[in-house]
Amino acid sequence: MQQPILIGVDGGGSRCRARARLADGTPIGEAEGGSANIFSDLDLALVNILAVTRAALEQGGHGEDDLARCHVGLGLAGANIPSLAAELGRRELPFAARAIETDAVVACRGAHADQDGAIAILGTGTAYVRRSGATFASIGGWGFALSDQGGGGYLGRAALVAALLAHDGIGPASDLTRLVLDRFDGDAARLVEFGGEARPVDFGGFAPLVMDNADAGDPVAIAIVREGVFHIVAALTRLLALGAPSVVLLGGLAARYRSHLPDTLMPHIAEAKGDALDGALALAATLVDAAER
């Protein structure tokens, strides 16, 4: 009898990753693709989840027929919205079984290797999770429209707003505002058209520009980053107040923000013991355990 295949999927606003292994721990492969934020685009997320799963299987010589052996742990941005998680659960997928959690929860599973602790995801969006035993408590991560303060999308949108204000003579001009306008050949109307169609990941493309200019002393960029830091520090402080023994910083902006955190928080910042894909695989393993009972 063939072994079950475990698939761990970590799907965020910028990218989707999958790691495949046999139930006995033998590695199969790993792959990366586009966004899998079910809040932003559920249909696109499913396309990317299937694409990276197939690519990860192919690395180990497995094909389409093996999808039916796959027990999949899905850690997805947007899964904290019950209606979206339910809709995903109703969609037909070619897997033996699947379990759905938020990308932040599987990241917490992986970062602390089944121990208590908390994580802060600082990427295109932001999300925070504290684990105590089998219980996970989440803060933030409600999506770009009303949440995700300090994330890459938040920083990038703020930079575009600042560039428009500078263009109209309402706000201060700086190297950052000029560089943002330069991306649109100095045409404010093109910037506005971009903003009207942009997704969080598109705004997030400007986040490195904000961080680089803040580090170079640009006053507009510094003000944007300081506002992001304010929200992140508030969330980290809340995690500690909830009893988290330590917090692991994750995501593409984690290293950039770390140097901006107050010294009082640094003793509570820990290093990850594993990654989000380890956490998603741990979730997938619970499906095999349940099937074998």
C-alpha positions in Angstrom: 0.0 0.0 0.0 1.3 3.4 -0.9 2.1 5.9 1.8 0.1 9.0 2.2 1.7 12.2 1.0 1.8 15.3 3.2 1.6 18.7 1.6 2.1 21.9 3.6 1.0 25.1 1.9 1.8 28.6 3.1 -0.3 31.1 1.1 0.1 34.8 1.7 -0.5 38.0 -0.2 2.8 37.9 -2.2 3.5 34.3 -2.7 2.3 30.7 -2.2 4.7 27.9 -1.2 4.2 24.2 -0.9 6.4 21.5 0.6 5.7 17.8 0.0 6.9 14.8 1.9 5.9 11.2 2.5 4.2 10.3 5.8 7.4 8.7 7.0 9.2 12.0 6.6 11.0 11.4 3.3 11.2 14.7 1.4 9.6 15.0 -2.0 10.0 18.6 -3.1 9.2 22.2 -2.6 7.8 24.9 -4.9 6.8 28.6 -5.0 4.2 30.5 -6.9 1.9 33.5 -6.9 -0.5 34.9 -4.2 -2.9 32.7 -2.3 -4.8 35.3 -0.3 -8.3 34.0 -0.4 -9.6 37.3 0.8 -8.2 39.1 -2.2 -9.0 36.5 -4.8 -10.2 33.0 -3.9 -10.2 31.6 -7.4 -6.7 32.8 -8.1 -5.6 31.3 -4.7 -6.9 27.9 -5.7 -5.1 28.1 -9.1 -1.8 28.9 -7.4 -2.3 26.3 -4.6 -2.7 23.5 -7.2 0.1 24.8 -9.3 2.7 24.8 -6.5 1.4 21.5 -5.2 1.9 19.9 -8.6 5.4 21.5 -8.9 6.5 20.2 -5.5 5.3 16.7 -6.3 7.0 16.7 -9.7 10.4 17.3 -8.0 10.1 13.9 -6.4 8.9 12.2 -9.6 5.2 12.2 -8.6 2.4 13.2 -10.9 -1.3 14.0 -11.3 -2.4 10.6 -10.1 -0.7 11.2 -6.7 -2.9 14.2 -5.8 -5.5 11.7 -4.5 -2.9 10.5 -1.9 -2.2 14.0 -0.6 -3.3 15.2 2.8 -2.9 18.9 2.6 -2.5 21.5 5.4 -3.5 24.9 4.0 -2.3 28.0 5.8 -3.9 30.8 3.9 -4.2 34.6 4.3 -7.9 35.4 4.6 -8.8 32.1 6.2 -9.7 34.0 9.4 -12.9 35.1 7.7 -15.3 32.2 8.3 -17.4 32.7 5.2 -14.2 32.5 3.0 -12.9 29.4 4.8 -16.3 27.8 4.4 -16.4 28.6 0.7 -12.9 27.2 0.2 -14.1 24.0 2.1 -16.9 23.6 -0.4 -14.7 23.8 -3.5 -13.7 20.6 -5.1 -10.0 19.8 -4.9 -8.3 16.6 -6.0 -6.8 15.8 -2.5 -7.5 12.9 -0.1 -8.1 15.4 2.7 -7.4 19.0 3.6 -7.4 21.2 6.7 -7.5 25.0 6.6 -6.0 27.5 9.0 -4.7 31.0 8.5 -1.2 31.5 7.3 -0.4 33.1 10.7 -1.5 30.1 12.7 0.6 27.6 10.6 3.5 30.0 10.9 3.1 30.0 14.7 3.0 26.2 14.7 6.3 26.1 12.8 8.1 28.8 14.6 7.7 27.3 18.0 7.7 23.6 17.1 4.6 22.8 19.2 5.7 24.9 22.1 3.9 28.0 23.5 4.9 31.3 22.0 3.8 34.0 19.6 4.6 35.2 16.1 4.3 38.5 14.2 4.0 38.3 10.4 5.4 41.4 8.9 5.0 41.0 5.1 2.6 42.4 2.5 0.1 42.4 5.4 0.5 42.0 9.2 -0.9 39.4 11.5 -0.1 38.2 15.0 -0.8 34.9 16.8 -0.2 33.6 20.3 -0.2 29.9 21.0 -1.0 28.4 24.4 -1.2 24.6 24.4 -3.7 23.7 21.6 -5.3 27.2 21.6 -4.4 29.9 19.1 -5.4 33.5 19.6 -5.1 35.9 16.7 -4.7 39.7 16.6 -5.0 41.7 13.4 -4.7 40.2 10.0 -8.2 41.4 8.9 -7.1 42.4 5.4 -5.7 45.4 3.7 -8.9 47.5 3.6 -9.3 47.8 7.4 -6.2 46.2 8.9 -2.6 45.2 8.1 -1.1 48.3 9.6 2.6 48.4 9.1 2.6 45.8 6.3 4.2 46.3 2.9 0.9 47.2 1.3 0.3 49.8 4.0 3.8 51.3 3.6 3.5 51.4 -0.2 0.1 53.0 -0.2 1.3 55.6 2.3 4.2 56.4 -0.1 1.8 56.9 -3.0 -0.5 59.2 -0.9 2.6 61.2 0.2 3.7 61.5 -3.5 0.3 62.9 -4.5 0.2 65.4 -1.6 3.7 66.6 -2.6 2.7 66.8 -6.2 -0.3 69.0 -5.3 1.8 71.2 -2.9 -0.1 70.1 0.1 2.5 67.9 1.7 6.3 67.9 1.9 8.3 66.8 -1.1 11.3 64.5 -0.5 13.5 62.0 -2.3 10.9 59.4 -1.6 8.0 61.4 -3.1 10.1 62.2 -6.2 11.1 58.6 -6.7 7.5 57.4 -6.4 6.4 59.9 -9.0 9.3 58.9 -11.2 7.9 55.4 -11.3 5.0 56.9 -13.2 7.1 59.3 -15.3 6.0 62.2 -13.2 2.3 61.7 -14.2 0.0 61.9 -11.2 -2.9 60.7 -13.2 -1.1 57.4 -14.0 -0.3 57.0 -10.3 -4.0 57.4 -9.5 -4.9 54.9 -12.1 -2.5 52.4 -10.6 -3.9 53.0 -7.2 -7.4 52.3 -8.3 -6.5 48.9 -9.6 -3.7 47.9 -7.2 -3.8 44.9 -4.9 -2.0 44.9 -1.6 1.0 43.1 -3.2 1.2 45.8 -5.8 1.3 48.5 -3.2 3.8 46.4 -1.3 6.2 46.7 -4.2 7.0 50.2 -3.0 7.7 49.1 0.6 11.5 48.5 0.0 11.7 52.1 -1.4 10.1 53.4 1.7 12.4 51.5 4.0 15.6 52.3 2.0 14.8 56.0 2.0 13.9 56.0 5.7 17.3 54.4 6.4 18.9 57.2 4.3 17.2 59.9 6.4 14.3 60.9 4.2 11.8 62.7 6.5 8.7 61.6 4.6 9.8 57.9 4.6 10.8 58.1 8.3 7.3 59.4 9.2 5.7 56.5 7.3 7.9 53.9 8.9 7.4 55.4 12.4 3.7 55.0 12.0 4.1 51.4 11.0 6.4 50.8 14.0 3.8 52.4 16.3 1.2 49.8 15.2 3.6 46.9 15.3 4.8 47.8 18.8 1.2 48.0 20.0 0.5 44.5 18.7 3.7 43.0 20.1 3.0 44.6 23.5 -0.5 43.0 23.4 0.9 39.6 22.7 3.2 39.8 25.7 0.3 41.1 27.9 -1.6 37.9 26.8 1.2 35.8 28.3 3.3 35.0 25.3 6.8 33.9 26.6 8.5 35.1 23.4 7.7 36.4 19.9 9.2 35.4 16.6 9.3 38.0 13.8 8.4 36.6 10.4 7.8 37.9 6.9 9.7 39.9 4.3 9.8 43.1 6.4 10.7 41.4 9.7 14.5 42.2 9.4 13.8 45.7 8.3 11.5 46.5 11.2 13.6 44.7 13.8 16.1 47.5 13.9 13.3 50.0 14.6 11.9 48.3 17.6 12.4 49.7 21.1 15.1 48.1 23.3 12.5 47.1 25.9 11.0 44.6 23.5 14.2 43.0 22.3 14.6 40.5 25.2 11.3 39.0 24.1 12.2 38.5 20.5 13.1 34.9 19.7 14.4 33.0 16.7 12.2 30.6 14.8 12.6 26.9 15.3 10.9 26.1 12.0 9.0 27.8 9.2 5.4 28.1 8.1 5.7 25.1 5.9 6.8 23.0 8.8 3.7 24.2 10.6 1.5 23.5 7.5 3.0 20.0 7.4 2.2 19.5 11.1 -1.4 20.4 10.3 -1.4 18.0 7.4 -0.1 15.2 9.6 -3.2 15.6 11.9 -5.3 14.5 8.9 -3.4 11.3 8.5 -3.6 10.6 12.2 -7.3 11.2 12.2 -7.7 8.8 9.2 -5.7 6.1 10.9 -7.7 6.1 14.1 
